[in-house]
Amino acid sequence: MEAGRGSTLSAQDESILALERRLWRRVATKEEAIRSTLGLSPEVYYARLSALIDSDEAVAYDPLLVQRLQRRVASAS
């Protein structure tokens, strides 16, 4: 299934996953994109992302991305 087709995610959740697909060389650049694109603080963004990657809807929307993010979280703990 192509990412986004038949999605039950909110537009903001889809935007969060889209930002995570990008490769960021600098944390400051990503944080500025979070603020300017989504209007969220990085703290709120990462809290939403954490909840999002545990949802079945996110897995259905983009399984490879969500699995990569889940592995990153698991390796950090």
Protein Blocks (a to p, Z undefined) as FASTA:
>chain_A
ZZhiapabdfklmmmmmmmmpccfbfklmmmmmmmmnopafklmmmmmmmmmmpfklmmm
mmmlmmmmmmmmmmmZZ
